[in-house]
Amino acid sequence: MVRLKNMSVLLFLFSLCVAQDKASLTAMDVVANVQSTYSSLTDASAEFTQTVKFKYTKSEQRFAGTLQMKKGNRYRVESPQQTLVTNGKTVWVYSPVNNQVVIDAYKENAQTFSPEKFIFGLPKSYSAAFVGDKLGDVLVLKLAPRPGTNAFIKSLKVWITEADWTVQRVEFVDGNETQTIYTVRNFRKNPGLTDALFILEPPQGVEVVDLRSLSSPSK
């Protein structure tokens, strides 16, 4: 099952398109440019492949999907197994296999990695360094939480194409020792996505489970 905390990391990586003097580029320059680029990004879309390797069960899951995102913690992630949609206030998770839509309030907590929270917290929460030499025209960047930082993502590696400063691959390990690998293609910046994409209307005949009343003391 696709998790919210994984998706926000994916959104961060899709927005990693930077412009910098290559001769003087440092790892922290890349981080600073990520913030600058994300600030000017209205929306984006991409295709991705995700591979998840579970350490303790020695099992692996792999699937492909599409992602559409817009500022304000709005994103839509679609795969054959699941559609996850949020408008920053409500989260919808549609499972065709279970013929069910689960609705809940969007929550910010210690393990929530919204794009804004993750990206703009990078300088104080993570250190960055280049890994080895370039692989052709590809740079590899490693990010790690600073000592004393309570971060769910324990390590993160990003493969960046120097020719156009876009991400082609990312690997990260979370607090459960689960390794997740993304490959990204057909990244589109500011395609003009409508707000309607970030609301999910449950298909006719599916079971709807609304958890908002359980998470809101006012209901």
C-alpha positions in Angstrom: 0.0 0.0 0.0 1.3 3.4 -1.0 1.9 5.5 2.2 1.6 9.3 2.5 5.0 9.6 4.0 6.5 7.9 1.0 4.6 10.1 -1.5 5.9 13.4 -0.1 9.4 12.2 -0.6 8.5 11.3 -4.2 7.1 14.8 -4.7 10.3 16.4 -3.4 12.3 14.4 -5.9 10.1 15.3 -8.8 10.6 19.0 -8.1 14.5 18.6 -8.1 15.3 20.6 -11.2 18.2 23.1 -10.5 20.4 25.7 -12.2 23.8 26.4 -10.9 27.4 27.0 -12.0 28.6 23.5 -12.4 32.2 24.3 -11.5 31.3 25.6 -8.1 28.4 23.3 -7.3 28.2 21.8 -3.8 25.8 19.4 -2.3 24.2 22.2 -0.2 23.9 24.3 -3.4 21.7 21.6 -4.7 19.5 21.7 -1.6 19.2 25.5 -1.8 18.2 25.3 -5.4 15.6 22.6 -4.6 14.0 25.1 -2.3 14.2 27.9 -4.8 12.8 25.7 -7.6 10.0 24.4 -5.4 9.0 27.9 -4.4 8.4 28.8 -8.1 6.7 25.5 -8.9 2.9 25.7 -9.2 2.2 22.1 -10.2 3.9 19.1 -11.8 3.2 15.6 -13.1 5.4 12.5 -13.8 5.4 8.8 -14.3 7.2 6.6 -11.8 8.2 3.0 -10.9 8.4 2.1 -7.3 10.2 -0.9 -5.8 9.9 -1.6 -2.0 12.2 -4.1 -0.3 11.1 -5.2 3.2 14.1 -6.2 5.3 12.4 -8.4 7.9 10.1 -10.4 5.6 12.7 -10.5 2.8 9.8 -9.7 0.4 9.6 -7.2 -2.4 6.8 -5.2 -4.1 7.0 -3.4 -7.5 4.5 -1.3 -9.4 4.3 1.7 -11.8 2.1 4.7 -11.6 1.5 8.4 -12.2 1.7 11.4 -9.9 0.1 14.8 -10.2 0.8 17.5 -7.6 0.0 21.1 -6.8 1.1 23.4 -4.0 -0.9 23.3 -0.8 -0.2 19.5 -0.1 -2.4 18.5 -3.1 -1.5 15.4 -4.9 -2.9 12.4 -6.8 -1.0 9.1 -7.1 -2.5 6.4 -9.3 -1.5 2.8 -9.8 -3.3 -0.4 -10.7 -3.4 -1.3 -7.0 -4.6 2.0 -5.5 -5.5 5.7 -6.1 -4.5 8.1 -3.4 -5.8 11.7 -3.5 -5.5 14.6 -1.1 -6.4 18.3 -1.3 -4.4 19.1 1.8 -7.5 18.8 4.0 -9.0 15.4 3.1 -7.4 12.2 2.0 -9.1 9.6 -0.2 -7.7 6.1 -0.7 -9.4 4.0 -3.4 -8.7 0.3 -3.6 -10.2 -1.4 -6.6 -9.4 -4.9 -5.3 -11.3 -4.2 -2.0 -14.0 -2.2 -3.9 -13.6 0.4 -1.1 -12.8 4.1 -0.6 -11.4 5.2 2.8 -11.7 8.9 3.6 -9.8 10.6 6.4 -8.6 14.0 7.4 -5.2 15.1 6.3 -3.0 15.1 9.4 0.4 16.6 10.1 2.5 14.7 12.7 6.1 13.6 13.3 5.9 11.0 10.5 4.0 13.2 7.9 6.3 14.3 5.1 4.4 16.9 3.2 6.3 18.5 0.4 6.5 21.9 2.1 7.5 20.4 5.4 10.2 18.1 4.0 11.8 20.5 1.5 11.9 23.6 3.6 13.2 21.6 6.6 16.1 20.1 4.7 18.9 22.5 5.7 18.2 22.2 9.4 17.2 18.5 9.4 19.6 16.9 6.9 23.2 17.0 5.8 24.1 16.5 2.1 27.1 15.2 0.3 28.1 13.9 -3.2 28.7 10.2 -3.4 31.8 9.2 -5.4 32.5 10.4 -8.9 30.0 11.3 -11.6 28.5 8.3 -13.5 28.7 9.8 -17.0 26.6 12.9 -16.7 24.9 11.7 -13.5 25.6 13.1 -10.0 24.7 11.1 -6.9 23.7 13.0 -3.8 23.3 11.5 -0.4 21.2 13.1 2.4 21.2 12.0 6.0 19.4 13.3 9.1 21.6 15.4 11.4 22.5 14.0 14.8 19.5 14.4 17.2 17.0 14.7 14.4 13.9 12.5 14.8 13.5 11.7 11.1 11.6 8.8 9.7 13.7 8.7 6.5 17.1 7.5 7.7 19.1 7.8 4.5 18.4 9.1 1.0 20.3 8.9 -2.3 19.4 10.7 -5.4 20.7 10.3 -9.0 20.6 13.7 -10.9 21.2 14.1 -14.6 23.7 17.0 -15.0 22.6 17.9 -18.5 19.1 19.1 -17.4 19.3 18.8 -13.6 16.4 16.4 -13.2 16.1 13.3 -11.1 16.2 9.9 -12.7 16.4 7.6 -9.6 16.1 7.8 -5.8 16.6 5.3 -3.0 15.7 5.8 0.6 15.6 3.7 3.8 13.0 4.5 6.5 12.9 3.8 10.2 11.5 0.3 9.6 14.6 -0.5 7.6 12.4 -0.7 4.4 14.2 0.3 1.2 12.2 2.1 -1.4 13.5 2.8 -4.9 11.9 5.2 -7.4 12.7 5.8 -11.0 11.1 8.9 -12.6 10.3 9.7 -16.2 8.3 12.1 -18.3 8.5 14.9 -15.6 6.4 17.9 -16.6 6.7 21.2 -14.8 3.7 23.5 -14.4 1.3 21.6 -16.7 -1.7 23.6 -15.4 -3.5 21.0 -13.3 -7.0 21.8 -12.1 -8.1 21.7 -8.4 -10.7 19.1 -9.3 -8.0 16.5 -9.8 -7.3 16.6 -6.0 -10.8 15.5 -5.0 -11.9 11.9 -5.4 -15.6 11.1 -6.0 -16.1 7.5 -4.9 -17.1 5.3 -7.9 -20.7 4.1 -7.9 -21.2 0.9 -5.9 -18.0 1.0 -3.8 -18.0 0.8 0.0 -17.1 4.2 1.6 -15.4 4.2 5.0 -15.3 7.7 6.4 -12.8 8.0 9.3 -13.1 11.8 9.7 -15.6 11.5 12.6 -13.1 9.4 14.5 -10.2 11.9 14.1 -12.2 15.2 14.7 -13.5 16.0 18.2 -16.0 18.4 16.7 -17.9 15.5 15.0 
